[in-house]
Amino acid sequence: MISKKMQELVAGSSVIRAMFEEGKLMAKKYGAENVYDFSLGNPNTAPPSSLKQDIYNILENEEQIHGYMNNSGHEKTREVIASSLNKKYALNLNFSNVCMCVGAAGGLNIILKTILNPNDEVIVFAPFFGEYKHYTSNFNGNLVVIPPNPPSFLPDFSAFKNAITKNTKAVIINTPNNPTGIIYDDKTLTALTDILKEKQKELSTEIYLISDEPYREIVYDNINIPCILSFYNNSFIAYSYSKSLSLPGERIGYVITNPNIADLTDVLAGLNVANRVLGFVNAPSLFQKVIEKYVETPAEIDLYKNNRDILYNHLTSLGFSLNKPEGAFYLFPKSLIEDDVKFCNEAKKFNLLLVPGSAFGCKGYFRIAYCVGEDTVKNSLIAFTKLYNYFQK
């Protein structure tokens, strides 16, 4: 028999993944063109057109491409990433501050493995990516959720300050945010980190700030994304190329450790060892080399921006209440009834697959992942109209 903990995880498996699997069954039944699957954040844009040829060239010309390397990754890859970030954000990173990892998910796990003791607390702001709970639980930590703060969904700083205790070890932020699409600007990050600095001093402890940034390159209307390393010394960035380069299945990303973090040498050693002892060993060797050529390649956001605008304009014209996303590729409207799970189940009657806000710790809302083809978006508008009218009876 599997462990009790795993039994609980299986029983409470991801709502998003369950919807995605249900969508595949519905597509077989009704035809894919008649099902509007907005459940999973699976990028719909193609990777860079030169990617296949670059992979071929690397396989032909790189020696030991399939061999082991330092658990933190190929040194050259790390140097290229550090140099790019230094140029973009006026930082002072070197390769040792970069640890290649198995996507941002792998990155978050090696960070938490490195810093958490049993019963340490990790604070998140609802709505939040549901896997944070599991990543924290992996290392016997406890997730502390700050309630949502609609309509802006920016942090409730009073609640945040009150939630920090002597057991607080880390805070995870996600900007641009999944599921709301909001971005934490300079003012927000300053307020948040001022509280952390105050609490660190008051409690005489280290509190780490982890910025989960898989959507950093998917930003609309020339909005600026501040770099957390410039605001707070005890900070990490977890980054993934899954969304920006449309490579979610390749599991390639990195962790950046602030050069000014407390006990830097120990932290870097911890991340290196965590990669190994968690069984990742190292990030995929081939795609580390691929990434060297694409660290400054911009994300293809035109499709996402167009989809965002079409859906936002239509939904607001119907009467849905929602913010216009500044980044990522999600809309997060208010449900037409209080029970968001029931609302999303009713939406299936119109072949709409939507994710209830409860999956993100935010009841009464639902998420639309608009990283789909434009035809899917346009064809879904009638279904959304029918859904809205259905609840006006």
N, C-alpha and C positions, 0 to 999 in steps of 0.2 A: 504494500500500500504506500502511496506517496505521502509525503510529510503533511502535517496539518496545515502548515503555512501555505504550502503549494495547493492544497485542496481549496483553501480560501481564495487564493489568487485565481485558480481555474473557475471557481464559482462566480467570481466577480470580474470576469475577463472584460477587456475593453469594449465599451459600448460602440466606439468608433469602428473598431475592427469588425464587430458583429454586424453593424450596419453595412459595412463594405462587402462582407460575405453575402449578406441578404441581397444586396444590390446585384451581385453576379447571378443569383438565382432568379431575381426578377427580370434581368436582362434576357435570360434564356426563355422565360415564360412569355414576356411581352415584346421582346425585341429591344436591343440596346438603345436604338434611337428613340424609343418610347419611355425610357426610364431616365430620370434626372437625378443622377447620383452625385450629391454634394457632401458626401460623408467623410472622405479621406483626403488629407492634405498631400496628395500624390501629384507632383508637378506634371503639367501637361505640355509644357514647352520642351523642345528637343535640346539635348546637350549641344555644345558647340560643334559645328559641322566638321571641324578639323580633328575632333577627338579620336575617331577611329584610326586615322592615319598616324597620329601621335602615339597611340598605344602600340601600333604595329612597329613603328620606328624604335620605340623604347625596347620592345621585346627583341628586335633584331640587333640592337647596338649596345644595350646595357649589360655589362657582366654582373653576375651574381644578383640579378634582379629578383630571383625567387628565394634568396637566402635570408638568414637572420640578419638583424642589425641591432643597434642599441634599442632597448625597449621604448625609448622616447621617439624613435624614428630616425630616418636618414638625416644626417647633419646638414647636407646641402638644402634639402627641402625646408628644413626649419630656418635656415639662414634666409632663404628667399621670402618666406612668410614674415619673418621678423623685419626684414628690410622694407617690405611693402607696407606693413603697419606703421613703421617708423615714419615713412614718407607721408602716409595718409593722415596720421594723428599727431605727428611731432613727438613721438615716443623715443625711448632709449632702450629698446629690446635687443637682445642677441639671441642666438640659436638656443641657448640653454633655457630661455624663458618660454620656449615653444615645445609642447609635447604632442606629438601626433597621436590621434586616437580613433576609435571606431565610431565615427560620427559624434554629434553633440551628446547623444545618449551615453555613449561610452565615456565621453569626456566628463559628463556630470557624475557618472559612477566612480571614476578614478579620483575625482576631486573629493567626493563624499567619503570614499574609502580612506583617503589620506587624512581628513580632518576630523571625522566623527568618532566619538566614544559612545558606548551604549547610553541611551536615554538623552543624548544631546538633542536639541531642538533646531529644526530648520523652518524658517518662516517663509511663507509664500503669500501672494496677494490673489484673491479670487477676482475674476475667473483665472484659472491656471491650468496648464497642461497636466492632465491627470496622472501621468507616469511619475511625476515628482514624488508622489506618495510612495510608490514602489521603490524608487531609487533610494529614498531615505530609509525605508524599512529594510532594504537589503543590508544595511549596516547598523541595524537596531537603533536607529534614530526615530524621533517623533516629529511629524509634520504639524506645524501650527499655521492655521489658515486665517488670514485677515479677511473679514467679510467684504463682499464687493461694494463698490462705491459708485453706483450709477447716478447720473447718466454718463459721466466722464470716464468712469472705470480707472481713474488715476488712484494712487494709493491714498488710503485714509491715514494720514500721518499721526493723528491722535491715537487711533486704534493700534497702529504699528508701534508707537512708543510704549504704550501700555503692555504690549505683548512681549516685549524683550525682557528676559529674565537672566539669572545667572546660568541657566541651562542653554541659553541661545548660543548656537555655534555658527550658524550661517543663515543668510537670506538669499533666496533665489529670485531674480527678476528676469523677465522675458520681454525684450523690446527690440523690434516691433512684436507686438503681443499676439499670441495664439490663445484665445479666439477673437479678441476685440479689434486687432489691427492698430491699436494706439501705440504711440511712441513716447518714451520718457524723454522730455527735453531737458535742457541745462537746469532750468528752475526746479524741475521735479527731482532730478538726480542730486542737486545741491541740498534740497530739503531732506531727502532720504539719507544721504551720507552724513549730513550734519547730526542727525539723530544717532546714527551709528557711532560716530566719533564721540559724542557725548556719553553714550551708554558704555562704550569700551572703557572710557576713563572712569565712569562711575562704578562699574562692576569689576574693574581691573582684570579684564579678560580680552581675548582676541575674538572678534566677531567678523566672519568672512562674508564678503558680498560676491555672489556668483551671478554673472550676467550670461544668460542663455540666449545666443544670438544666431540661430539658423536662418532668420529672415532679414538679417542686417542689410543685405543688398537689394531687397525687394521693398523699395520705398518710392512713394509717388509724390509728384508736385514739388520736387527738389527740396524736400524736408531734410534737415540735418539730423544725423544720428550721432550724438555725443559718445565719446569713448569713456567707459567707466573707470579705466585705469588712471585717468586724469583727475578723478574726483576722490578716490579712496584707495589707500595703500594696500589694505588687506583684501585684495580683489583678484578674481579670476574671470576669464572669458571662456565660454565653451562655444565653439563655432563648428558648423557643418557645411559642407558643399552640397548637401542633399537638395536644398531648395534653390540656391543661386545658380548652380550648374545643372540642375535636374539629374542628380546622381544618387537618389535615395537608397538604391539597392547596393551601391558600392561601399557604403559605410566608411566614409573618409572625412575627417575633421581634425580639429586641434584644440588644445587648451593653452591659453596664455596665462602665465603667472606674472603678476605685477612685480617688477624688479625691486620695489620698495616694501614688499610683504614681509611681515615678521618671520624670522627663522627661514629665510629664503632657501638656504642650502638644504635644510631638512625637508622643506616642502617639495622642492624639485626632485629630491631623492625619493620622496614618498609617492609622487605621481608616477615616476619611472617604475618603481616596484609594484604599485597598484595595477598598472597595465599588465604586468606579468602574472601576479598572483590571482587576478580575477579571470585569467585565462584568455585575455585578449592577446597577450604576449607583445604584439605590436600592431599598429595600423597596417592595412594592406600595402605591401611593398610596391606593387606596380602602380597603384593609384597615388601613392606619395610622389612618385616620379612624374606622373601625369599632372598632378596639381602644380608642380613647379612651373609649368607652362601657362597656368590659368589663374594665378593668384590675383591678377588685376583685371580679369575678364568680367565685364559688367553682366548682371543678370538681365535676361530678356523679359522685360516687364510689360511690354506693350499689350500683349494678350490679357494679362491679369488686370491691367488698368482699364482696358475696354470692358472686360467682364464686370469689374467692380462698378463702373459707371452705369452700365445697362441695368444691372440688378438693383443698385441703389436707387436709381431714378424711378424704376418701376415699382419697387416695394414702397418707397415713400409716397408715390402718387396714389397707391392703393390705401395707405393709411397705417402701414407698419411704422413702428418707432425704432430708429437705429441711428448709429453714428456712421459717418463716412470714414472708412479705414484710411489711415495714413501710410500703412505698410502691411506686409504679409499678404495673404490671399484669402482672407476670411471676412464675412459679414456676421454680425452678432445682434440680430433683431430681438425685440421683446416679443415673447409668445403672445398669441391672441387670447390664451387662457392661462390661468396660474399654473396649471399642471403641464409643464413643458414636455414631459415624457409622453403624456396622452396626446398632446398637440402633434408631436413628431410621429406618433403612431397613426394618427388620423391623416397626416400628410401622405402616408403611403397609399391611401385611397386614390391619390392623384399622381402616383408613381414618383413622388418626391422623397428623396432620402436625405433627411436633415438630422443633425445631432443635437439632443437636448442639452441645454445649458447646465443641467445637473451634473453632466459628465465633467464639467470644468469647475464644479463647486459654486454654481450660480444658477439657482432655480429661476424659472420664469422667462428664460431666454432660449434661443437656439442658434446653432452655428451653421453657416453655409460656406463650404469650401469651394470657392469659385475658380480653382485651378483646373478647369475643364475646358473642353472645346467651346468655341463661340456658338456653334450650332446648338449645343446642349443648353447653354444659357438662354439663347433666343427662343428655343422651343419650349423652355420651361416657363416662360412668362404667363402663358395661358393657364398652366397648372397652378402657379402662384395666385393668379386671379381667382380661380375656382376655390382654392384653399381659403383665401381671405373671405370670399362670399359665403362659403360653407359655415364660417364661424360668426356671420352676421345675422343668422336666423334667430 
